[in-house]
Amino acid sequence: MYQKTTNGCHRVTHGETFDQSFHSSKCIKECQVGYEKSYKYDKFYGKTSYSVAKNAEDIQKELMTHGPIQVSVEIYEDFFYYKYGIYFHQGGKLKMGHSVKLSGWGEDNGIP
């Protein structure tokens, strides 16, 4: 898999496979040529943070009250074959943790 991301300031270049890129990629602390801000001034920082209980009802209430939230997920080998819909772990080893923006909940073809 080849992936090059050049949207916004941060540049990320990955190698041939996810495993290779995950273990060998280095953070490039500079912006792409032509981007209007420097790396230093393109960062965002939060003043405070808080946690929400790890149950569906509290997470749904948080989404309805405050909108999208940042959550952590565990990424397993089968995730790299996921194409669409709601992902659920079916097999393979744990590869890493990842942070994503959660914007809602529901079902897709009967999968909660």
All heavy atoms as an XYZ file, in Angstrom:
914
protein
N       0.845     -1.171      0.000
C       0.000      0.000      0.000
C       0.895      1.240      0.000
O       1.780      1.367      0.811
C      -0.879     -0.016      1.261
C      -1.505      1.302      1.585
S      -2.653      1.277      2.988
C      -1.599      0.801      4.327
N       0.661      2.149     -0.907
C       1.364      3.420     -0.935
C       0.401      4.497     -0.489
O      -0.730      4.549     -0.938
C       1.848      3.741     -2.347
C       2.989      2.898     -2.783
C       2.775      1.717     -3.468
C       4.287      3.268     -2.493
C       3.829      0.930     -3.864
C       5.338      2.484     -2.896
C       5.110      1.321     -3.580
O       6.166      0.542     -3.975
N       0.851      5.320      0.401
C      -0.003      6.401      0.866
C       0.847      7.637      1.057
O       1.845      7.608      1.745
C      -0.673      6.026      2.189
C      -1.498      7.138      2.762
C      -2.079      6.766      4.109
O      -1.990      5.627      4.528
N      -2.656      7.719      4.783
N       0.438      8.722      0.426
C       1.102      9.997      0.636
C       0.028     11.007      0.976
O      -0.923     11.184      0.231
C       1.877     10.433     -0.595
C       3.069      9.541     -0.868
C       3.914     10.073     -1.967
C       5.107      9.150     -2.154
N       6.004      9.591     -3.175
N       0.174     11.650      2.115
C      -0.800     12.633      2.550
C      -0.139     13.990      2.532
O       0.896     14.180      3.150
C      -1.291     12.313      3.977
O      -1.814     10.994      3.968
C      -2.348     13.280      4.433
N      -0.734     14.931      1.829
C      -0.152     16.266      1.769
C      -1.183     17.345      2.073
O      -0.977     18.497      1.766
C       0.466     16.527      0.392
O      -0.534     16.330     -0.601
C       1.656     15.639      0.137
N      -2.335     16.970      2.666
C      -3.318     17.995      3.003
C      -2.916     18.685      4.294
O      -2.455     18.070      5.224
C      -4.727     17.401      3.097
C      -4.824     16.282      4.105
O      -3.812     15.740      4.539
N      -6.026     15.920      4.476
N      -3.086     19.997      4.357
C      -2.678     20.742      5.538
C      -1.175     20.836      5.636
O      -0.460     20.629      4.671
N      -0.701     21.150      6.810
C       0.727     21.355      7.019
C       1.524     20.063      7.012
O       2.557     19.961      6.399
C       0.950     22.067      8.352
S       2.675     22.191      8.850
N       1.056     19.061      7.711
C       1.860     17.881      7.990
C       2.009     16.983      6.779
O       1.045     16.662      6.112
C       1.259     17.094      9.157
C       1.049     17.966     10.348
N       2.086     18.392     11.132
C      -0.073     18.530     10.856
C       1.607     19.168     12.091
N       0.310     19.266     11.942
N       3.218     16.567      6.525
C       3.487     15.635      5.441
C       3.777     14.273      6.038
O       4.557     14.148      6.962
C       4.699     16.082      4.629
C       4.497     17.381      3.926
C       5.632     17.669      3.009
N       6.904     17.576      3.717
C       8.080     17.718      3.118
N       8.150     17.949      1.849
N       9.183     17.639      3.805
N       3.170     13.259      5.500
C       3.411     11.894      5.953
C       3.636     11.047      4.719
O       2.847     11.070      3.787
C       2.200     11.339      6.745
C       2.485      9.927      7.205
C       1.887     12.233      7.921
N       4.706     10.311      4.691
C       4.975      9.415      3.580
C       5.151      8.020      4.137
O       5.926      7.805      5.055
C       6.256      9.840      2.828
O       6.086     11.180      2.399
C       6.511      8.949      1.641
N       4.420      7.061      3.592
C       4.486      5.690      4.055
C       5.143      4.811      3.000
O       5.105      5.107      1.813
C       3.090      5.158      4.377
C       2.471      5.830      5.550
N       2.864      5.580      6.839
C       1.518      6.765      5.635
C       2.167      6.322      7.663
N       1.341      7.050      6.955
N       5.693      3.715      3.447
C       6.367      2.776      2.565
C       5.407      1.808      1.894
O       4.223      2.077      1.778
N       5.935      0.666      1.498
C       5.148     -0.293      0.732
C       4.019     -0.926      1.514
O       2.953     -1.153      0.993
C       6.064     -1.390      0.203
C       6.935     -0.935     -0.936
C       7.706     -2.093     -1.512
O       7.165     -3.214     -1.564
O       8.843     -1.892     -1.903
N       4.234     -1.260      2.757
C       3.183     -1.894      3.554
C       2.985     -1.122      4.837
O       3.861     -0.379      5.272
C       3.554     -3.346      3.929
O       4.643     -3.312      4.851
C       3.905     -4.162      2.710
N       1.839     -1.317      5.459
C       1.566     -0.616      6.706
C       2.596     -0.975      7.764
O       3.103     -0.114      8.456
C       0.161     -0.935      7.217
C      -0.112     -0.249      8.510
C      -0.485      1.071      8.530
C       0.067     -0.914      9.705
C      -0.709      1.731      9.727
C      -0.148     -0.263     10.905
C      -0.541      1.057     10.906
N       2.922     -2.268      7.910
C       3.881     -2.676      8.936
C       5.209     -1.962      8.752
O       5.801     -1.480      9.691
C       4.108     -4.187      8.906
C       2.980     -4.953      9.582
O       2.224     -4.335     10.347
O       2.864     -6.154      9.330
N       5.686     -1.900      7.512
C       6.959     -1.229      7.255
C       6.862      0.246      7.594
O       7.737      0.803      8.236
C       7.370     -1.392      5.792
C       7.760     -2.796      5.429
C       7.934     -2.949      3.929
O       7.389     -2.191      3.142
N       8.688     -3.967      3.543
N       5.786      0.897      7.170
C       5.673      2.330      7.390
C       5.461      2.652      8.859
O       5.990      3.622      9.369
C       4.543      2.920      6.551
O       3.303      2.417      6.979
N       4.683      1.825      9.565
C       4.404      2.085     10.969
C       5.681      2.050     11.787
O       5.887      2.853     12.674
C       3.401      1.063     11.505
C       3.111      1.222     12.969
C       2.415      2.323     13.435
C       3.545      0.276     13.875
C       2.144      2.474     14.778
C       3.276      0.422     15.224
C       2.571      1.523     15.670
N       6.553      1.128     11.458
C       7.766      0.971     12.242
C       8.926      1.816     11.750
O       9.881      2.020     12.469
C       8.177     -0.506     12.291
C       7.159     -1.349     13.001
N       6.927     -1.253     14.350
C       6.290     -2.263     12.544
C       5.963     -2.092     14.701
N       5.561     -2.714     13.626
N       8.848      2.343     10.529
C       9.995      3.068      9.998
C       9.718      4.526      9.654
O      10.645      5.273      9.412
C      10.539      2.357      8.752
O       9.569      2.410      7.715
N       8.447      4.954      9.628
C       8.145      6.336      9.278
C       8.642      7.289     10.348
O       8.598      6.996     11.530
C       6.643      6.544      9.100
O       6.191      5.891      7.965
N       9.102      8.423      9.912
C       9.544      9.454     10.823
C       8.647     10.664     10.653
O       8.184     10.963      9.558
C      10.992      9.828     10.542
C      11.930      8.681     10.819
C      13.358      9.141     10.804
C      14.168      8.005     11.207
N      15.145      7.453     11.253
N       8.378     11.349     11.741
C       7.572     12.558     11.690
C       8.391     13.647     11.004
O       9.527     13.922     11.386
C       7.189     12.990     13.101
S       6.211     14.486     13.145
N       7.822     14.252      9.987
C       8.486     15.344      9.280
C       7.964     16.643      9.877
O       6.802     16.985      9.706
C       8.193     15.276      7.767
C       8.681     13.943      7.209
C       8.832     16.447      7.043
C       8.213     13.662      5.807
N       8.794     17.345     10.605
C       8.355     18.541     11.320
C       8.573     19.793     10.481
O       9.266     20.733     10.874
C       9.074     18.645     12.661
C       8.707     17.519     13.604
C       9.351     17.671     14.952
C       8.906     16.533     15.852
N       9.464     16.653     17.181
N       7.955     19.796      9.312
C       7.982     20.962      8.440
C       6.736     20.902      7.569
O       6.134     19.844      7.413
C       9.234     20.969      7.572
C       9.329     19.773      6.649
C      10.626     19.730      5.865
O      11.682     20.061      6.441
O      10.569     19.359      4.692
N       6.356     22.048      7.040
C       5.174     22.089      6.184
C       5.580     21.926      4.731
O       6.717     22.182      4.352
C       4.432     23.401      6.370
S       3.671     23.561      7.997
N       4.613     21.494      3.928
C       4.882     21.353      2.506
C       5.124     22.730      1.893
O       4.632     23.745      2.380
C       3.734     20.641      1.825
C       2.403     21.323      1.980
C       1.279     20.424      1.534
O       1.496     19.410      0.908
N       0.062     20.798      1.872
N       5.880     22.773      0.845
C       6.202     24.013      0.155
C       4.909     24.681     -0.294
O       4.021     24.053     -0.847
C       7.122     23.737     -1.055
C       7.367     25.007     -1.850
C       8.438     23.125     -0.597
N       4.787     25.976     -0.018
C       3.614     26.727     -0.433
C       2.521     26.817      0.612
O       1.558     27.558      0.443
N       2.632     26.049      1.723
C       1.619     26.133      2.779
C       1.797     27.454      3.508
O       2.913     27.888      3.764
C       1.740     24.949      3.738
C       0.594     24.861      4.717
C      -0.688     24.555      4.276
C       0.780     25.110      6.061
C      -1.750     24.487      5.164
C      -0.273     25.032      6.956
C      -1.542     24.723      6.504
O      -2.594     24.652      7.374
N       0.682     28.138      3.850
C       0.758     29.509      4.356
C       1.287     29.667      5.777
O       1.664     30.756      6.171
C      -0.603     30.208      4.233
C      -1.689     29.657      5.131
C      -2.504     28.525      4.520
O      -2.192     28.037      3.427
O      -3.458     28.101      5.179
N       1.324     28.594      6.583
C       1.802     28.696      7.962
C       3.054     27.846      8.147
O       3.253     26.860      7.451
C       0.740     28.193      8.941
C      -0.498     29.042      9.020
C      -1.448     28.434     10.045
C      -2.751     29.168     10.103
N      -3.689     28.542     11.044
N       3.863     28.222      9.137
C       5.004     27.382      9.480
C       4.505     26.235     10.337
O       3.410     26.285     10.907
C       6.051     28.189     10.259
O       5.559     28.481     11.553
N       5.304     25.203     10.465
C       4.947     24.041     11.284
C       4.606     24.488     12.708
O       3.609     24.078     13.285
C       6.108     23.050     11.281
C       5.874     21.839     12.143
C       5.094     20.786     11.690
C       6.436     21.747     13.410
C       4.870     19.671     12.479
C       6.229     20.632     14.197
C       5.440     19.603     13.735
O       5.223     18.502     14.521
N       5.435     25.360     13.278
C       5.253     25.834     14.653
C       3.884     26.494     14.842
O       3.236     26.307     15.861
C       6.365     26.822     15.001
C       6.252     27.409     16.387
C       7.398     28.363     16.662
C       7.251     28.983     18.036
N       8.352     29.907     18.333
N       3.421     27.270     13.872
C       2.168     28.016     14.018
C       0.949     27.297     13.465
O      -0.155     27.831     13.490
C       2.320     29.406     13.392
C       3.310     30.240     14.166
C       4.581     30.477     13.667
C       2.979     30.751     15.419
C       5.504     31.220     14.396
C       3.901     31.490     16.153
C       5.152     31.721     15.627
O       6.046     32.439     16.358
N       1.111     26.065     12.996
C      -0.016     25.306     12.479
C      -0.571     24.337     13.526
O      -1.548     23.658     13.284
C       0.398     24.518     11.229
C      -0.806     24.007     10.460
O      -1.659     24.832     10.079
O      -0.901     22.797     10.260
N       0.036     24.280     14.697
C      -0.393     23.361     15.749
C      -1.557     23.938     16.546
O      -1.713     25.153     16.645
C       0.764     23.077     16.700
C       1.912     22.350     16.049
C       2.989     22.111     17.063
C       4.163     21.411     16.467
N       5.188     21.144     17.466
N      -2.367     23.052     17.110
C      -3.474     23.442     17.976
C      -3.291     22.758     19.325
O      -2.921     21.588     19.379
C      -4.812     23.007     17.373
C      -5.161     23.730     16.110
C      -4.775     23.217     14.880
C      -5.858     24.927     16.154
C      -5.085     23.875     13.715
C      -6.176     25.594     14.988
C      -5.788     25.070     13.761
N      -3.569     23.475     20.394
C      -3.427     22.939     21.735
C      -4.733     23.133     22.501
O      -5.401     24.150     22.356
C      -2.300     23.646     22.497
C      -0.941     23.451     21.866
C      -0.450     24.353     20.945
C      -0.170     22.347     22.197
C       0.800     24.165     20.363
C       1.075     22.153     21.629
C       1.553     23.069     20.709
O       2.775     22.874     20.145
N      -5.090     22.153     23.327
C      -6.267     22.280     24.171
C      -5.872     22.813     25.537
O      -4.787     22.523     26.041
N      -6.739     23.615     26.132
C      -6.461     24.155     27.474
C      -6.801     23.146     28.552
O      -6.155     23.078     29.582
C      -7.252     25.435     27.691
C      -6.743     26.587     26.858
C      -7.489     27.859     27.181
C      -6.950     28.981     26.314
N      -7.577     30.258     26.605
N      -7.872     22.377     28.333
C      -8.295     21.389     29.326
C      -8.755     20.129     28.599
O      -8.967     20.132     27.389
C      -9.472     21.914     30.176
O     -10.573     22.175     29.315
C      -9.097     23.171     30.931
N      -8.911     19.084     29.355
C      -9.453     17.841     28.806
C     -10.271     17.161     29.890
O     -10.160     17.497     31.072
C      -8.341     16.916     28.320
O      -7.572     16.462     29.410
N     -11.093     16.227     29.487
C     -11.885     15.449     30.435
C     -12.209     14.116     29.808
O     -12.074     13.932     28.601
C     -13.153     16.201     30.852
C     -14.101     16.507     29.720
C     -15.157     15.647     29.415
C     -13.945     17.650     28.950
C     -16.021     15.921     28.369
C     -14.811     17.942     27.911
C     -15.846     17.075     27.628
O     -16.705     17.351     26.598
N     -12.631     13.184     30.624
C     -12.966     11.845     30.153
C     -14.457     11.605     30.293
O     -15.125     12.237     31.110
C     -12.210     10.791     30.967
O     -10.831     10.934     30.780
N     -14.940     10.685     29.505
C     -16.335     10.260     29.544
C     -16.324      8.778     29.900
O     -15.437      8.033     29.463
C     -17.012     10.474     28.171
C     -18.429      9.945     28.156
C     -16.976     11.946     27.792
N     -17.300      8.344     30.697
C     -17.380      6.932     31.077
C     -17.403      6.044     29.835
O     -17.894      6.440     28.785
C     -18.628      6.699     31.928
N     -16.864      4.852     29.959
C     -16.746      3.924     28.828
C     -18.003      3.085     28.637
O     -17.945      1.868     28.563
C     -15.538      3.021     29.017
C     -14.225      3.749     29.003
C     -13.074      2.785     29.210
C     -11.763      3.518     29.236
N     -10.642      2.626     29.437
N     -19.147      3.733     28.543
C     -20.373      2.992     28.252
C     -21.148      3.756     27.177
O     -21.021      4.976     27.043
C     -21.215      2.756     29.509
C     -21.720      4.042     30.122
O     -22.562      4.716     29.540
N     -21.200      4.389     31.292
N     -21.918      3.031     26.396
C     -22.594      3.602     25.236
C     -23.483      4.782     25.596
O     -23.487      5.809     24.903
C     -23.394      2.522     24.511
N     -24.243      4.679     26.675
C     -25.184      5.739     27.041
C     -24.472      7.064     27.325
O     -24.881      8.117     26.834
C     -25.996      5.312     28.260
C     -27.080      6.313     28.636
C     -27.918      5.826     29.816
O     -28.323      4.654     29.816
O     -28.155      6.655     30.716
N     -23.376      7.022     28.091
C     -22.644      8.255     28.405
C     -21.951      8.831     27.167
O     -21.888     10.046     26.995
C     -21.621      8.010     29.513
C     -22.263      7.862     30.884
O     -23.458      8.210     31.023
O     -21.579      7.407     31.812
N     -21.430      7.965     26.324
C     -20.774      8.429     25.095
C     -21.804      9.070     24.163
O     -21.567     10.135     23.583
C     -20.024      7.273     24.406
C     -18.850      6.821     25.287
C     -19.540      7.693     23.025
C     -18.205      5.532     24.862
N     -22.976      8.464     24.021
C     -24.037      9.036     23.186
C     -24.490     10.389     23.729
O     -24.710     11.335     22.974
C     -25.212      8.064     23.096
C     -24.888      6.839     22.269
C     -25.937      5.760     22.384
O     -26.803      5.775     23.252
N     -25.866      4.777     21.487
N     -24.628     10.497     25.046
C     -25.026     11.766     25.666
C     -23.985     12.843     25.375
O     -24.316     13.988     25.072
C     -25.213     11.582     27.172
C     -25.684     12.831     27.873
C     -25.921     12.576     29.348
C     -26.366     13.857     30.039
N     -26.551     13.646     31.472
N     -22.710     12.489     25.471
C     -21.625     13.436     25.186
C     -21.693     13.908     23.734
O     -21.550     15.095     23.447
C     -20.274     12.783     25.482
C     -19.088     13.692     25.261
C     -19.004     14.843     26.261
O     -19.620     14.776     27.331
O     -18.300     15.824     25.958
N     -21.919     12.988     22.819
C     -22.036     13.348     21.398
C     -23.216     14.297     21.160
O     -23.103     15.274     20.418
C     -22.218     12.092     20.545
C     -20.975     11.267     20.295
C     -21.342      9.895     19.749
C     -20.035     11.982     19.340
N     -24.343     14.016     21.771
C     -25.535     14.861     21.593
C     -25.352     16.234     22.231
O     -25.834     17.237     21.710
C     -26.766     14.178     22.186
C     -27.216     12.976     21.387
S     -28.771     12.265     21.964
C     -28.305     11.593     23.546
N     -24.621     16.295     23.337
C     -24.443     17.548     24.067
C     -23.343     18.421     23.483
O     -23.507     19.628     23.340
C     -24.118     17.259     25.551
O     -25.144     16.421     26.084
C     -24.032     18.534     26.360
N     -22.214     17.794     23.130
C     -21.032     18.568     22.723
C     -20.541     18.289     21.303
O     -19.550     18.871     20.879
C     -19.883     18.321     23.709
C     -20.215     18.728     25.103
N     -20.326     20.045     25.501
C     -20.498     17.993     26.203
C     -20.646     20.103     26.779
N     -20.756     18.870     27.236
N     -21.173     17.385     20.589
C     -20.741     17.090     19.228
C     -19.623     16.069     19.187
O     -19.387     15.341     20.156
N     -18.922     15.970     18.057
C     -17.885     14.938     17.867
C     -16.850     14.925     18.988
O     -16.505     15.966     19.546
C     -17.240     15.331     16.541
C     -18.307     16.080     15.824
C     -19.053     16.836     16.899
N     -16.378     13.714     19.309
C     -15.383     13.544     20.364
C     -14.206     12.725     19.841
O     -14.329     11.948     18.905
C     -15.983     12.860     21.612
C     -16.621     11.510     21.270
C     -17.011     13.780     22.266
C     -17.178     10.754     22.460
N     -13.068     12.918     20.451
C     -11.861     12.172     20.110
C     -11.838     10.900     20.945
O     -12.019     10.954     22.163
C     -10.630     13.026     20.393
C      -9.405     12.624     19.624
C      -9.529     12.903     18.141
O     -10.289     13.752     17.709
N      -8.782     12.163     17.352
N     -11.662      9.754     20.303
C     -11.642      8.471     21.009
C     -10.444      7.638     20.567
O      -9.866      7.877     19.511
C     -12.952      7.675     20.770
C     -14.158      8.442     21.294
C     -13.138      7.328     19.314
N     -10.106      6.669     21.373
C      -9.035      5.734     21.042
C      -9.636      4.410     20.607
O     -10.640      3.970     21.171
C      -8.140      5.498     22.259
O      -7.524      6.697     22.646
N      -9.034      3.787     19.621
C      -9.469      2.473     19.160
C      -8.254      1.564     19.045
O      -7.129      2.024     18.875
C     -10.204      2.542     17.788
C     -11.494      3.314     17.897
C      -9.314      3.134     16.720
N      -8.500      0.266     19.171
C      -7.442     -0.718     18.967
C      -7.533     -1.213     17.534
O      -8.612     -1.590     17.069
C      -7.595     -1.873     19.953
C      -7.357     -1.440     21.383
C      -7.543     -2.567     22.377
O      -8.387     -3.472     22.133
O      -6.857     -2.543     23.399
N      -6.419     -1.207     16.844
C      -6.366     -1.611     15.438
C      -5.769     -3.016     15.359
O      -4.647     -3.254     15.816
C      -5.514     -0.634     14.603
C      -6.054      0.791     14.732
C      -5.425     -1.083     13.160
C      -7.432      1.004     14.179
N      -6.540     -3.929     14.773
C      -6.098     -5.308     14.575
C      -5.778     -5.530     13.096
O      -6.138     -4.718     12.239
C      -7.197     -6.283     15.023
C      -7.395     -6.294     16.510
C      -8.207     -5.349     17.127
C      -6.762     -7.233     17.310
C      -8.395     -5.346     18.502
C      -6.945     -7.242     18.684
C      -7.750     -6.297     19.266
O      -7.921     -6.295     20.628
N      -5.102     -6.621     12.799
C      -4.685     -6.916     11.424
C      -5.842     -6.875     10.427
O      -5.678     -6.412      9.304
C      -4.002     -8.284     11.364
C      -2.660     -8.315     12.049
C      -2.076     -9.708     12.152
O      -2.836    -10.683     12.334
O      -0.849     -9.822     12.048
N      -7.019     -7.323     10.829
C      -8.136     -7.359      9.892
C      -8.616     -5.966      9.480
O      -9.276     -5.813      8.459
C      -9.296     -8.184     10.453
C      -9.900     -7.612     11.723
O      -9.225     -6.833     12.422
O     -11.060     -7.966     12.018
N      -8.261     -4.949     10.237
C      -8.684     -3.591      9.898
C      -8.131     -3.146      8.540
O      -8.768     -2.378      7.822
C      -8.241     -2.604     10.978
C      -8.672     -1.190     10.705
C      -9.982     -0.800     10.937
C      -7.786     -0.257     10.204
C     -10.406      0.496     10.684
C      -8.194      1.040      9.946
C      -9.499      1.419     10.189
N      -6.975     -3.633      8.164
C      -6.339     -3.205      6.920
C      -7.050     -3.749      5.687
O      -6.762     -3.338      4.564
C      -4.855     -3.569      6.927
C      -4.166     -3.014      8.148
C      -3.680     -3.849      9.129
C      -4.064     -1.649      8.343
C      -3.083     -3.342     10.276
C      -3.479     -1.124      9.481
C      -2.982     -1.966     10.443
N      -8.012     -4.642      5.886
C      -8.821     -5.179      4.788
C     -10.231     -4.596      4.805
O     -11.036     -4.888      3.929
C      -8.888     -6.708      4.871
C      -7.507     -7.310      4.815
C      -6.853     -7.716      5.970
C      -6.837     -7.436      3.601
C      -5.571     -8.244      5.921
C      -5.552     -7.960      3.542
C      -4.937     -8.351      4.700
O      -3.666     -8.861      4.648
N     -10.533     -3.763      5.794
C     -11.842     -3.131      5.950
C     -12.069     -2.149      4.807
O     -11.188     -1.392      4.439
C     -11.868     -2.428      7.310
C     -12.893     -1.353      7.461
C     -14.227     -1.663      7.642
C     -12.518     -0.017      7.447
C     -15.176     -0.662      7.800
C     -13.454      0.985      7.602
C     -14.775      0.659      7.778
O     -15.705      1.639      7.927
N     -13.264     -2.163      4.232
C     -13.558     -1.295      3.089
C     -14.597     -0.224      3.402
O     -14.458      0.912      2.992
C     -14.053     -2.131      1.911
C     -13.061     -3.163      1.438
C     -12.271     -2.633      0.283
C     -11.453     -3.745     -0.308
N     -10.075     -3.519     -0.337
N     -15.702     -0.567      4.091
C     -16.783      0.393      4.318
C     -17.697     -0.105      5.426
O     -17.568     -1.231      5.882
C     -17.595      0.611      3.036
C     -18.142     -0.675      2.462
C     -19.351     -1.193      2.896
C     -17.436     -1.380      1.505
C     -19.841     -2.379      2.391
C     -17.923     -2.567      0.983
C     -19.118     -3.056      1.433
O     -19.601     -4.235      0.929
N     -18.637      0.747      5.843
C     -19.586      0.368      6.883
C     -18.976      0.468      8.264
O     -18.006      1.177      8.483
N     -19.552     -0.242      9.190
C     -19.084     -0.232     10.568
C     -18.064     -1.353     10.751
O     -18.358     -2.521     10.525
C     -20.265     -0.409     11.543
C     -21.235      0.770     11.382
C     -19.761     -0.525     12.983
C     -22.522      0.622     12.144
N     -16.854     -0.986     11.141
C     -15.801     -1.984     11.370
C     -16.046     -2.705     12.690
O     -16.402     -2.098     13.687
C     -14.420     -1.314     11.407
C     -13.356     -2.216     11.989
C     -12.817     -3.244     11.227
C     -12.938     -2.076     13.297
C     -11.865     -4.099     11.769
C     -11.986     -2.916     13.842
C     -11.447     -3.927     13.072
O     -10.517     -4.766     13.599
N     -15.861     -4.003     12.680
C     -15.816     -4.760     13.921
C     -14.734     -5.816     13.771
O     -14.530     -6.389     12.708
C     -17.171     -5.371     14.302
C     -17.716     -6.354     13.304
C     -17.533     -7.719     13.472
C     -18.407     -5.906     12.193
C     -18.031     -8.622     12.551
C     -18.913     -6.804     11.262
C     -18.724     -8.162     11.435
N     -13.998     -6.044     14.856
C     -12.852     -6.954     14.856
C     -13.315     -8.387     14.620
O     -14.204     -8.881     15.305
C     -12.116     -6.835     16.181
C     -11.037     -7.847     16.386
N     -10.001     -8.010     15.507
C     -10.842     -8.740     17.364
C      -9.211     -8.971     15.956
N      -9.707     -9.430     17.087
N     -12.695     -9.048     13.622
C     -13.034    -10.434     13.309
C     -11.870    -11.386     13.505
O     -12.065    -12.574     13.685
C     -13.537    -10.539     11.866
C     -14.825     -9.791     11.635
C     -15.314     -9.938     10.211
O     -15.023    -10.919      9.524
N     -16.061     -8.963      9.756
N     -10.643    -10.876     13.441
C      -9.499    -11.760     13.616
C      -8.191    -11.027     13.435
O      -8.139     -9.889     12.991
N      -7.123    -11.694     13.785
C      -5.792    -11.119     13.640
C      -5.277    -10.542     14.944
O      -6.008    -10.374     15.917
N      -3.996    -10.228     14.924
C      -3.318     -9.713     16.115
C      -3.527     -8.206     16.266
O      -3.700     -7.491     15.288
C      -1.815     -9.973     16.003
C      -1.446    -11.435     15.989
C       0.055    -11.589     15.825
C       0.438    -13.046     15.699
N       1.873    -13.203     15.428
N      -3.451     -7.747     17.510
C      -3.481     -6.319     17.792
C      -2.231     -5.687     17.196
O      -1.112     -6.169     17.403
C      -3.522     -6.085     19.309
C      -3.489     -4.634     19.766
C      -4.741     -3.887     19.307
C      -3.348     -4.563     21.274
N      -2.411     -4.617     16.417
C      -1.281     -3.957     15.777
C      -0.886     -2.666     16.481
O       0.285     -2.347     16.583
C      -1.599     -3.650     14.306
C      -1.864     -4.881     13.457
C      -0.722     -5.864     13.478
C       0.447     -5.403     12.640
N       1.534     -6.359     12.563
N      -1.890     -1.889     16.930
C      -1.569     -0.599     17.546
C      -2.838      0.050     18.086
O      -3.941     -0.419     17.851
C      -0.936      0.337     16.525
C      -1.875      0.735     15.417
S      -1.050      1.878     14.305
C      -2.385      2.225     13.201
N      -2.670      1.131     18.777
C      -3.769      1.993     19.161
C      -3.840      3.147     18.175
O      -2.844      3.486     17.524
N      -5.009      3.757     18.046
C      -5.173      4.858     17.105
C      -6.227      5.813     17.652
O      -7.138      5.397     18.365
C      -5.604      4.305     15.747
C      -5.562      5.290     14.628
N      -4.426      5.966     14.280
C      -6.527      5.709     13.786
C      -4.695      6.757     13.249
N      -5.966      6.624     12.932
N      -6.116      7.068     17.341
C      -7.072      8.073     17.782
C      -7.914      8.511     16.591
O      -7.378      8.771     15.519
C      -6.315      9.268     18.361
O      -7.217     10.255     18.802
N      -9.242      8.554     16.787
C     -10.155      8.953     15.712
C     -11.224      9.896     16.266
O     -11.449      9.970     17.460
C     -10.846      7.728     15.047
C      -9.834      6.827     14.370
C     -11.673      6.959     16.053
N     -11.879     10.611     15.365
C     -12.990     11.497     15.738
C     -14.282     10.715     15.584
O     -14.586     10.212     14.514
C     -12.991     12.717     14.826
C     -14.010     13.752     15.150
C     -13.655     14.622     16.328
C     -12.504     15.538     16.059
N     -12.344     16.621     16.983
N     -15.046     10.586     16.672
C     -16.324      9.887     16.669
C     -17.431     10.918     16.522
O     -17.518     11.867     17.295
C     -16.496      9.103     17.975
C     -17.802      8.345     18.148
C     -17.926      7.230     17.111
C     -17.892      7.777     19.555
N     -18.274     10.746     15.504
C     -19.293     11.762     15.231
C     -20.717     11.237     15.366
O     -21.665     11.999     15.237
C     -19.093     12.350     13.837
O     -19.165     11.333     12.864
N     -20.903      9.952     15.601
C     -22.255      9.435     15.732
C     -22.259      7.953     16.025
O     -21.219      7.353     16.265
N     -23.452      7.354     16.001
C     -23.604      5.935     16.233
C     -24.824      5.452     15.486
O     -25.629      6.242     15.009
C     -23.721      5.634     17.732
C     -25.018      6.073     18.343
C     -26.158      5.324     18.458
C     -25.327      7.346     18.902
N     -27.156      6.035     19.063
C     -26.663      7.310     19.341
C     -24.611      8.525     19.073
C     -27.287      8.385     19.939
C     -25.245      9.600     19.678
C     -26.553      9.514     20.093
N     -24.948      4.148     15.369
C     -26.101      3.572     14.702
C     -25.827      2.164     14.254
O     -24.953      1.486     14.792
N     -26.564      1.731     13.254
C     -26.407      0.388     12.701
C     -26.216      0.486     11.199
O     -26.717      1.408     10.561
C     -27.647     -0.468     12.974
C     -27.802     -0.869     14.409
C     -28.920     -1.855     14.617
O     -29.494     -2.356     13.619
O     -29.250     -2.125     15.773
N     -25.504     -0.484     10.652
C     -25.317     -0.610      9.212
C     -25.532     -2.053      8.856
O     -24.754     -2.916      9.276
C     -23.914     -0.140      8.822
C     -23.686     -0.109      7.331
O     -24.657      0.099      6.584
O     -22.527     -0.288      6.910
N     -26.584     -2.346      8.143
C     -26.936     -3.726      7.779
C     -27.025     -4.625      9.012
O     -26.517     -5.749      9.015
C     -25.937     -4.291      6.776
C     -26.038     -3.599      5.442
O     -27.127     -3.275      4.976
N     -24.890     -3.363      4.809
N     -27.627     -4.112     10.088
C     -27.830     -4.888     11.298
C     -26.636     -4.956     12.236
O     -26.698     -5.584     13.284
N     -25.526     -4.312     11.885
C     -24.333     -4.315     12.747
C     -24.348     -3.036     13.570
O     -24.328     -1.946     13.011
C     -23.042     -4.397     11.917
C     -23.018     -5.683     11.091
C     -21.813     -4.316     12.835
C     -21.894     -5.749     10.099
N     -24.389     -3.164     14.919
C     -24.425     -1.944     15.766
C     -23.088     -1.224     15.798
O     -22.065     -1.795     15.552
C     -24.794     -2.484     17.137
C     -24.465     -3.937     17.117
C     -24.486     -4.361     15.686
